[in-house]
Amino acid sequence: MNWINRMSRNENGDEEKNYSFARWMSWLFLVASITLLIFVYYRAEIIFQGTMDDRYFKYYLISLAAILFWGVVLRLREEIQANIVTVVSSLVVGLYLVEGGLTFLGLEQPGHRAEAESATKAKIAAELGIEWDKRSKLEVIEDLIAEGVDAVPAIWPLHVLQMSDNFLPLGGIAYRTTVGSNETGRWAIYPSDRYGFNNPDSEWDATKLEWLLIGDSYTEGVAVQPGEDIAGQLRAITHQSAITLGKAGNGPLLEYAGLVEYGKTLAPAKVLWVYFEGNDLIGLNQEKQNLLLMQYMDEGFSQNLISRQKEIDALLLQAREKMLVKSRWMRLFAIRNALGIDRINYDYDVDFDYSLFANILTKAKAGVESRGSKLYFVYLPQYKRYNKVVSHDKFRKKSEVIDLVKGLDIPVIDIHQEVFANHPDPLSLFPLRSDGHYTADGYREVTKAIVENIRD
């Protein structure tokens, strides 16, 4: 007999089916489905302000279908209703058992989509004679904290868009040991500067700043060791001061906002707008839906972040606690992570707001030149350009982007043309010859090309 439909006996010993528990469970599942719909709406429309609709659309469908399903179940005969509750309850219990197993194996950690993927990289690294650190980011941070190091995960603007409606940090937590990602066998760990960026803090006190960089993770250097990123290579090659404002996940609007907030107090000789073809245009499509970010297109708007670092640290430390919390099992995080359900599809067959992109670059150029600086546009190619046959001008709309920038009279440094197209083995400039950021050697070649082009 069904475990939910326990038989109760009356005073005469007759057996009677008691379906009250099944009906109670049906109502519970209905309420849970409604709660899920409210949560999805909160995340999609309030936290991410409609910028992640492609991610949350499936959860809208799931919650709405669940509400309809349980509404129908409650109108069925009690015996059928009890059988359905039994099956669904067993399924839920099974899912959480699987979730527990995946969590135990460490697959719930961000950046580790599957244990198989990590094992594959470790195997490739072993074949190449490269030692591979198999710890998760959380384990690295916990080990550092156990050693007395005040370590934090790298926290980016996209992580905190939902935490405040009128305050958006664009830097990081100041003066902390910051853990990035592991693509080369070693975790990228750097000490953050006074504003939470990946720079030696002394660079902000330089009497003459030669280089200022804005961009995303390629500009931040999240996958290489301190000094191996572009800004670090610039310091090593030119023996000049360089500051990077790069943060992973930044698109053109976030990058411009960072330039407004932190560049206004600086007078660098050269400003490098480091553009990554893999996701910058897609990032702009998402960023323009954020009302606070769009205010940076208004003349004179600023959050005065450079004088609010204590507030920034407090907010980002809250974000850190949420990132390190181990209760993601409630949302079946490990299962969704292993299946890649929430992976973002970087679809370049969509329309992009070239007008907004041009407007951002125009304002950036005007602001840079008003401080006596020169703006350069550095075009970075991605791995997928080299692991398959592509039309290099059309790939990721490269020719359209470069023509737009040149039309604004901004010098372009095409790293595909200057470095990768002429390299005998371009895949060697990527970690383990696989998809990811550049290696230290890759960044060195990129930096040399930048310096030589500007000197010429």
C-alpha positions as CSV (number, residue, x, y, z in Angstrom):
1,M,0.0,0.0,0.0
2,N,1.2,3.5,-0.7
3,W,3.3,4.9,2.1
4,I,1.3,8.1,2.2
5,N,-2.1,6.3,2.2
6,R,-1.7,4.8,5.6
7,M,-4.7,2.7,6.7
8,S,-6.4,3.8,9.8
9,R,-8.7,1.5,11.8
10,N,-12.0,2.5,13.4
11,E,-13.3,1.1,16.6
12,N,-14.8,-1.9,14.7
13,G,-11.5,-2.8,13.2
14,D,-12.6,-1.8,9.7
15,E,-9.8,-0.2,7.5
16,E,-10.4,3.3,6.2
17,K,-8.1,5.1,3.8
18,N,-6.9,8.4,5.2
19,Y,-5.9,10.8,2.4
20,S,-5.6,13.9,4.6
21,F,-1.8,13.8,4.5
22,A,-1.7,13.5,0.7
23,R,-4.0,16.5,0.4
24,W,-1.9,18.5,2.9
25,M,1.2,17.7,0.8
26,S,-0.6,18.7,-2.4
27,W,-1.3,22.1,-0.9
28,L,2.3,22.4,0.4
29,F,3.6,21.7,-3.2
30,L,1.2,24.3,-4.6
31,V,2.4,26.9,-2.1
32,A,6.0,26.0,-2.8
33,S,5.3,26.5,-6.5
34,I,3.8,29.9,-5.9
35,T,6.8,30.8,-3.7
36,L,9.1,29.7,-6.5
37,L,7.4,32.0,-9.0
38,I,7.6,34.9,-6.6
39,F,11.3,34.2,-6.0
40,V,12.0,33.9,-9.7
41,Y,10.3,37.3,-10.3
42,Y,12.3,38.9,-7.5
43,R,15.6,37.6,-8.8
44,A,14.8,38.3,-12.5
45,E,13.0,41.7,-12.3
46,I,14.1,43.3,-9.1
47,I,17.6,42.0,-8.5
48,F,18.8,41.7,-12.1
49,Q,16.3,44.3,-13.4
50,G,15.3,42.2,-16.4
51,T,19.0,41.8,-17.6
52,M,18.9,38.0,-17.2
53,D,15.6,37.1,-18.8
54,D,17.2,34.5,-21.0
55,R,18.4,32.7,-17.8
56,Y,15.2,33.0,-15.8
57,F,12.6,32.4,-18.5
58,K,12.9,28.6,-18.0
59,Y,12.2,29.0,-14.3
60,Y,9.1,31.1,-15.0
61,L,7.9,28.2,-17.1
62,I,8.7,25.6,-14.5
63,S,7.0,27.5,-11.6
64,L,3.9,28.3,-13.7
65,A,3.6,24.7,-14.9
66,A,4.0,23.5,-11.3
67,I,1.2,25.9,-10.1
68,L,-1.1,24.6,-12.9
69,F,-0.1,21.0,-12.2
70,W,-0.8,21.1,-8.4
71,G,-4.0,23.1,-9.0
72,V,-5.2,20.2,-11.2
73,V,-4.0,17.5,-8.7
74,L,-6.1,19.0,-5.9
75,R,-9.2,18.4,-8.0
76,L,-8.4,14.7,-8.7
77,R,-9.8,11.8,-6.8
78,E,-8.0,11.3,-3.5
79,E,-6.4,8.0,-4.4
80,I,-4.9,9.4,-7.6
81,Q,-3.8,12.5,-5.7
82,A,-2.0,10.4,-3.1
83,N,-0.2,8.3,-5.7
84,I,1.0,11.5,-7.4
85,V,2.2,13.0,-4.1
86,T,4.1,9.7,-3.4
87,V,5.9,9.8,-6.8
88,V,6.8,13.5,-6.6
89,S,7.9,13.3,-2.9
90,S,10.2,10.4,-3.9
91,L,11.6,12.4,-6.8
92,V,12.3,15.4,-4.5
93,V,14.0,13.2,-1.9
94,G,16.1,11.6,-4.7
95,L,17.1,14.9,-6.1
96,Y,18.4,16.2,-2.8
97,L,20.3,12.9,-2.2
98,V,22.0,13.5,-5.6
99,E,22.6,17.1,-4.6
100,G,24.2,15.9,-1.4
101,G,26.5,13.5,-3.2
102,L,27.6,16.2,-5.7
103,T,28.2,18.7,-2.9
104,F,30.3,16.1,-1.1
105,L,32.4,15.7,-4.3
106,G,32.9,19.4,-4.5
107,L,30.9,20.0,-7.6
108,E,28.8,22.8,-6.1
109,Q,31.7,25.3,-6.2
110,P,31.4,28.2,-8.7
111,G,33.9,27.8,-11.5
112,H,33.8,24.0,-11.3
113,R,31.0,23.0,-13.6
114,A,31.8,19.3,-13.3
115,E,34.3,17.1,-11.6
116,A,35.0,15.5,-14.9
117,E,36.1,18.8,-16.4
118,S,38.5,19.5,-13.5
119,A,39.9,15.9,-13.8
120,T,40.4,16.4,-17.5
121,K,42.4,19.6,-17.0
122,A,44.4,17.9,-14.2
123,K,45.2,15.0,-16.6
124,I,46.2,17.4,-19.4
125,A,48.4,19.3,-16.9
126,A,50.0,16.1,-15.8
127,E,50.8,15.1,-19.4
128,L,52.4,18.5,-19.9
129,G,54.3,18.2,-16.6
130,I,52.3,21.0,-14.9
131,E,51.4,20.6,-11.2
132,W,47.6,21.2,-10.7
133,D,46.0,22.5,-7.6
134,K,42.8,20.5,-7.2
135,R,41.4,22.6,-4.4
136,S,38.2,24.6,-4.9
137,K,38.2,28.4,-4.5
138,L,36.3,28.0,-1.2
139,E,39.0,25.5,0.0
140,V,41.8,27.9,-1.0
141,I,40.1,30.8,0.9
142,E,39.5,28.6,4.0
143,D,43.2,27.4,3.9
144,L,44.4,31.0,3.7
145,I,42.1,32.1,6.5
146,A,43.4,29.2,8.6
147,E,46.9,30.6,8.0
148,G,45.9,34.0,9.3
149,V,45.5,35.6,5.9
150,D,42.4,37.8,5.4
151,A,41.4,36.3,2.1
152,V,38.3,37.0,0.0
153,P,37.0,35.8,-3.3
154,A,37.3,38.1,-6.3
155,I,34.0,40.1,-6.2
156,W,32.9,41.9,-9.3
157,P,30.3,44.6,-10.0
158,L,27.9,42.0,-11.5
159,H,27.9,40.2,-8.2
160,V,26.4,43.1,-6.3
161,L,24.0,44.7,-8.8
162,Q,21.2,43.3,-6.7
163,M,22.4,44.4,-3.3
164,S,21.5,48.1,-3.5
165,D,19.2,50.1,-5.7
166,N,21.2,53.3,-5.4
167,F,24.7,52.2,-4.8
168,L,26.9,50.2,-7.1
169,P,30.6,49.5,-6.2
170,L,32.8,49.3,-9.3
171,G,36.0,48.2,-7.5
172,G,36.7,45.6,-4.9
173,I,37.4,45.1,-1.2
174,A,40.5,47.2,-0.3
175,Y,43.8,45.7,1.0
176,R,42.7,42.1,0.9
177,T,44.3,38.9,-0.4
178,T,42.0,38.2,-3.3
179,V,41.5,34.8,-4.9
180,G,40.7,34.7,-8.6
181,S,40.6,31.6,-10.8
182,N,42.7,28.6,-11.6
183,E,43.4,28.0,-15.3
184,T,47.1,27.3,-15.3
185,G,47.4,24.9,-12.3
186,R,47.9,27.7,-9.8
187,W,45.2,29.8,-8.2
188,A,45.5,33.5,-9.2
189,I,45.9,35.3,-5.8
190,Y,46.7,39.0,-5.6
191,P,46.8,41.7,-2.9
192,S,44.2,44.3,-3.8
193,D,45.0,48.0,-3.7
194,R,43.2,50.8,-1.8
195,Y,40.2,50.6,-4.1
196,G,40.1,46.8,-4.5
197,F,41.8,46.6,-7.9
198,N,44.7,44.4,-9.0
199,N,47.5,46.9,-8.6
200,P,50.4,47.5,-6.3
201,D,48.9,50.2,-4.0
202,S,51.9,52.4,-4.5
203,E,50.9,53.0,-8.2
204,W,48.2,55.4,-6.9
205,D,50.9,57.6,-5.4
206,A,53.1,57.8,-8.6
207,T,54.0,61.4,-9.5
208,K,53.4,60.5,-13.2
209,L,51.0,57.9,-14.4
210,E,51.8,56.7,-17.9
211,W,49.2,53.9,-18.4
212,L,45.5,53.6,-17.3
213,L,43.6,50.4,-18.3
214,I,39.9,49.7,-18.3
215,G,38.3,46.4,-19.2
216,D,37.1,43.1,-17.9
217,S,38.7,39.9,-16.5
218,Y,41.5,40.1,-19.2
219,T,42.4,43.5,-17.9
220,E,42.0,42.4,-14.2
221,G,44.3,39.4,-14.7
222,V,42.1,36.9,-12.8
223,A,43.8,33.8,-14.1
224,V,47.6,34.7,-13.8
225,Q,49.9,35.6,-11.0
226,P,50.5,39.3,-9.9
227,G,52.6,41.1,-12.4
228,E,51.8,38.7,-15.3
229,D,48.7,40.7,-16.3
230,I,48.8,43.4,-18.9
231,A,49.3,46.3,-16.4
232,G,52.1,44.3,-14.7
233,Q,53.8,43.5,-18.0
234,L,53.6,47.2,-18.9
235,R,55.4,48.1,-15.7
236,A,58.0,45.4,-16.4
237,I,58.6,46.3,-20.1
238,T,58.4,50.1,-19.9
239,H,59.5,50.7,-16.3
240,Q,56.5,53.1,-16.1
241,S,53.6,53.4,-13.8
242,A,50.4,51.6,-14.8
243,I,47.0,51.2,-13.1
244,T,44.3,48.7,-14.1
245,L,40.6,49.3,-13.4
246,G,39.6,46.0,-14.9
247,K,37.0,43.8,-13.3
248,A,35.7,40.5,-14.5
249,G,32.3,40.6,-16.1
250,N,32.5,44.3,-17.1
251,G,31.0,45.4,-20.3
252,P,31.4,48.8,-22.0
253,L,29.0,50.6,-19.7
254,L,30.6,49.3,-16.4
255,E,34.0,50.1,-17.9
256,Y,33.0,53.6,-18.7
257,A,31.5,54.0,-15.2
258,G,34.8,52.9,-13.7
259,L,36.7,55.4,-15.9
260,V,34.3,58.2,-14.7
261,E,34.7,57.3,-11.0
262,Y,38.4,56.5,-10.7
263,G,39.9,58.2,-13.8
264,K,38.7,61.7,-13.0
265,T,41.4,62.1,-10.4
266,L,44.1,60.8,-12.7
267,A,46.0,62.3,-15.6
268,P,47.6,59.3,-17.4
269,A,49.5,59.8,-20.6
270,K,47.7,56.9,-22.2
271,V,44.3,55.2,-21.5
272,L,43.8,51.7,-22.9
273,W,40.2,50.7,-23.5
274,V,40.7,46.9,-23.5
275,Y,37.9,45.3,-25.5
276,F,37.3,41.5,-25.4
277,E,35.3,40.2,-28.3
278,G,33.9,37.2,-26.5
279,N,31.2,39.0,-24.5
280,D,31.6,42.8,-24.3
281,L,28.7,43.5,-26.8
282,I,26.5,41.0,-25.0
283,G,27.4,42.6,-21.7
284,L,26.3,46.0,-23.0
285,N,22.9,44.6,-23.9
286,Q,22.5,43.5,-20.3
287,E,24.0,46.6,-18.7
288,K,21.9,49.1,-20.5
289,Q,18.8,47.8,-18.6
290,N,20.3,48.9,-15.3
291,L,18.9,52.3,-14.4
292,L,21.8,53.3,-12.2
293,L,24.4,52.4,-14.8
294,M,22.5,54.3,-17.5
295,Q,22.8,57.5,-15.4
296,Y,26.5,57.6,-16.2
297,M,25.4,58.7,-19.7
298,D,24.2,61.9,-18.1
299,E,26.7,64.7,-18.0
300,G,28.3,65.1,-14.5
301,F,26.8,62.0,-12.9
302,S,29.0,60.2,-10.3
303,Q,28.5,58.1,-7.2
304,N,31.8,59.6,-5.8
305,L,33.0,56.0,-5.2
306,I,36.6,57.1,-4.7
307,S,35.7,58.6,-1.3
308,R,33.3,55.8,-0.2
309,Q,35.6,52.9,0.1
310,K,34.4,52.1,3.6
311,E,30.8,51.7,2.3
312,I,32.1,49.6,-0.6
313,D,34.0,47.3,1.7
314,A,31.0,46.8,3.9
315,L,28.7,46.0,1.0
316,L,31.2,43.7,-0.6
317,L,31.9,41.9,2.6
318,Q,28.2,41.1,2.8
319,A,28.5,39.7,-0.8
320,R,31.4,37.6,0.3
321,E,29.4,36.0,3.0
322,K,26.7,35.1,0.5
323,M,29.3,33.7,-1.9
324,L,30.8,31.5,0.7
325,V,27.6,30.3,2.2
326,K,27.1,26.6,2.0
327,S,23.3,26.5,1.8
328,R,23.1,26.5,-2.0
329,W,21.9,22.9,-1.8
330,M,18.4,24.2,-1.1
331,R,18.4,25.5,-4.7
332,L,19.9,22.3,-6.1
333,F,22.9,24.3,-7.1
334,A,25.2,21.4,-7.7
335,I,22.8,19.6,-10.0
336,R,22.2,22.8,-12.0
337,N,25.9,23.5,-12.1
338,A,26.9,20.0,-13.3
339,L,24.2,20.0,-16.0
340,G,25.2,23.5,-17.1
341,I,21.5,24.6,-16.9
342,D,22.4,28.2,-16.1
343,R,25.2,28.7,-18.5
344,I,24.9,31.9,-20.5
345,N,24.7,31.5,-24.2
346,Y,26.9,34.2,-25.8
347,D,24.8,34.5,-28.9
348,Y,26.2,37.0,-31.4
349,D,23.3,36.6,-33.8
350,V,21.3,39.2,-31.9
351,D,21.0,42.9,-32.4
352,F,23.5,45.1,-30.5
353,D,23.1,48.7,-29.5
354,Y,25.9,50.1,-31.6
355,S,24.6,53.6,-31.0
356,L,25.0,53.3,-27.3
357,F,28.4,51.7,-27.7
358,A,29.5,54.6,-29.9
359,N,28.1,57.1,-27.5
360,I,30.0,55.5,-24.6
361,L,33.3,55.6,-26.5
362,T,32.6,59.2,-27.6
363,K,32.1,60.3,-24.0
364,A,35.1,58.3,-22.9
365,K,37.3,59.9,-25.5
366,A,36.1,63.4,-24.7
367,G,36.7,62.9,-21.0
368,V,40.1,61.4,-21.5
369,E,41.3,64.1,-23.9
370,S,40.0,66.8,-21.5
371,R,42.6,65.7,-19.0
372,G,45.3,65.8,-21.6
373,S,45.4,62.0,-22.2
374,K,45.2,59.8,-25.3
375,L,42.6,57.0,-25.7
376,Y,43.5,53.7,-27.5
377,F,41.2,50.9,-28.3
378,V,42.8,47.4,-27.8
379,Y,40.9,44.6,-29.4
380,L,41.4,41.2,-27.7
381,P,40.5,37.9,-29.5
382,Q,39.1,34.8,-27.8
383,Y,40.2,31.2,-28.0
384,K,37.3,30.1,-30.2
385,R,38.7,32.1,-33.0
386,Y,41.7,29.7,-33.3
387,N,40.3,26.3,-32.5
388,K,38.1,26.2,-35.6
389,V,38.0,27.6,-39.1
390,V,36.4,31.1,-39.1
391,S,36.2,34.2,-41.2
392,H,38.4,36.4,-39.0
393,D,36.8,39.7,-40.1
394,K,33.2,38.5,-39.5
395,F,33.9,36.5,-36.4
396,R,32.3,38.2,-33.3
397,K,31.4,41.1,-35.7
398,K,35.1,42.2,-35.5
399,S,35.1,44.4,-38.7
400,E,31.9,46.1,-37.6
401,V,33.4,47.0,-34.1
402,I,36.7,48.1,-35.5
403,D,35.1,50.3,-38.2
404,L,32.9,51.9,-35.6
405,V,35.9,52.7,-33.4
406,K,38.0,54.0,-36.2
407,G,35.0,56.2,-37.3
408,L,35.3,57.9,-33.9
409,D,38.9,58.7,-34.6
410,I,40.2,56.4,-31.9
411,P,43.4,54.5,-32.7
412,V,42.9,50.7,-32.8
413,I,45.4,48.1,-31.7
414,D,44.2,44.8,-33.2
415,I,45.8,42.1,-31.1
416,H,44.5,39.3,-33.4
417,Q,46.4,40.9,-36.3
418,E,49.4,42.0,-34.3
419,V,50.0,38.8,-32.2
420,F,47.9,35.8,-32.9
421,A,47.6,35.8,-36.7
422,N,51.3,35.9,-37.0
423,H,52.1,33.4,-34.2
424,P,53.2,29.9,-35.3
425,D,51.1,28.3,-32.6
426,P,48.4,30.7,-31.3
427,L,46.8,28.0,-29.1
428,S,50.0,27.9,-27.0
429,L,49.1,31.3,-25.7
430,F,46.0,29.9,-23.9
431,P,46.2,27.8,-20.7
432,L,46.6,24.1,-21.5
433,R,45.8,25.0,-25.1
434,S,42.1,25.2,-24.1
435,D,39.4,27.8,-23.7
436,G,40.2,30.5,-21.2
437,H,42.2,33.7,-20.6
438,Y,45.7,34.1,-21.9
439,T,48.8,32.6,-20.3
440,A,51.5,34.9,-18.9
441,D,53.4,34.5,-22.2
442,G,50.2,35.5,-24.0
443,Y,49.8,38.6,-22.0
444,R,53.5,39.4,-22.5
445,E,53.0,39.2,-26.3
446,V,49.9,41.3,-26.1
447,T,51.7,44.0,-24.0
448,K,54.7,44.1,-26.3
449,A,52.3,44.7,-29.3
450,I,50.6,47.5,-27.4
451,V,53.9,49.2,-26.6
452,E,55.3,48.8,-30.1
453,N,52.1,50.1,-31.8
454,I,51.9,53.2,-29.6
455,R,55.7,53.9,-30.0
456,D,55.3,53.6,-33.8
